[in-house]
Amino acid sequence: MADETVEEAAVPQKRISSKQRRLSLEEYRTTYLQVPKIINRKPVFISETVRDELDRVVRYLGGKGMSASGLIENLVRLHLDAYRNDIEQWRKL
């Protein structure tokens, strides 16, 4: 077979206004960057690369008292809430 390249059709990107971008940032902050109350902390290990990225996100977008650990806590809580029923069903398989 000859070398053939398949070109994908260009999909026009939707323009996002600065107002929409600000609202999206506020939604992100409200969802992920609220300082959680963590009782009985336990260590969790992540790669240095991921930790550096989380630190950067928290430093630039998070408020006072927010940390990479807090962001991870919020992400995991939301994940577990979203998949709680599925996880329970999968556990029974």
C-alpha positions as CSV (number, residue, x, y, z in Angstrom):
1,M,0.0,0.0,0.0
2,A,1.3,3.4,-0.8
3,D,1.8,5.9,2.0
4,E,-1.5,7.8,2.2
5,T,-2.3,10.5,4.7
6,V,-5.8,11.0,5.8
7,E,-6.6,14.6,6.5
8,E,-9.2,15.3,9.1
9,A,-11.7,18.0,8.3
10,A,-10.9,21.2,10.0
11,V,-13.4,21.9,12.8
12,P,-13.9,25.5,13.4
13,Q,-13.2,26.4,17.0
14,K,-15.9,28.1,19.0
15,R,-14.9,31.5,20.1
16,I,-15.1,32.1,23.9
17,S,-15.7,35.5,25.2
18,S,-13.7,36.9,28.1
19,K,-17.0,37.0,30.1
20,Q,-17.6,33.2,29.5
21,R,-14.0,32.5,30.4
22,R,-14.3,34.4,33.7
23,L,-17.5,32.5,34.5
24,S,-15.8,29.2,33.6
25,L,-12.9,30.2,36.0
26,E,-15.4,31.0,38.8
27,E,-17.2,27.7,38.3
28,Y,-13.8,25.9,38.4
29,R,-12.8,27.7,41.6
30,T,-16.1,27.0,43.2
31,T,-15.9,23.3,42.3
32,Y,-12.3,22.5,42.8
33,L,-10.5,25.3,44.7
34,Q,-12.5,25.6,47.9
35,V,-10.4,24.8,50.9
36,P,-11.7,21.5,52.2
37,K,-11.7,20.5,55.8
38,I,-9.6,17.4,56.1
39,I,-9.7,15.3,59.2
40,N,-7.2,12.5,60.0
41,R,-4.9,13.2,57.0
42,K,-3.2,10.3,55.3
43,P,-0.3,10.4,52.8
44,V,-1.0,9.8,49.1
45,F,1.9,9.5,46.6
46,I,1.8,11.2,43.2
47,S,4.6,11.8,40.7
48,E,6.7,14.9,41.0
49,T,5.5,16.1,37.6
50,V,1.8,15.9,38.6
51,R,2.6,17.6,42.0
52,D,4.4,20.4,40.2
53,E,1.4,21.0,37.9
54,L,-1.0,20.9,40.9
55,D,1.1,23.4,42.8
56,R,1.1,25.7,39.8
57,V,-2.7,25.5,39.4
58,V,-3.2,26.2,43.1
59,R,-0.7,29.0,43.2
60,Y,-2.2,30.8,40.2
61,L,-5.9,30.1,40.7
62,G,-6.4,29.1,44.3
63,G,-7.1,31.4,47.2
64,K,-5.5,31.7,50.6
65,G,-5.2,28.4,52.4
66,M,-5.6,26.3,49.2
67,S,-3.1,23.6,48.6
68,A,-2.4,20.7,46.1
69,S,-3.6,18.4,48.8
70,G,-6.9,20.3,49.0
71,L,-7.3,20.2,45.2
72,I,-6.7,16.4,45.3
73,E,-9.2,16.0,48.1
74,N,-11.9,18.0,46.1
75,L,-11.2,16.0,42.9
76,V,-11.4,12.6,44.6
77,R,-14.6,13.6,46.6
78,L,-16.3,14.7,43.3
79,H,-15.1,11.5,41.5
80,L,-16.4,9.3,44.3
81,D,-19.7,11.1,44.5
82,A,-20.2,10.9,40.7
83,Y,-19.4,7.2,40.5
84,R,-20.6,6.0,43.9
85,N,-23.5,3.9,42.5
86,D,-21.4,2.5,39.7
87,I,-18.6,1.5,42.0
88,E,-21.1,-0.3,44.3
89,Q,-22.5,-2.2,41.3
90,W,-19.0,-3.0,39.9
91,R,-18.0,-4.2,43.4
92,K,-20.8,-6.8,43.2
93,L,-19.6,-8.2,39.8
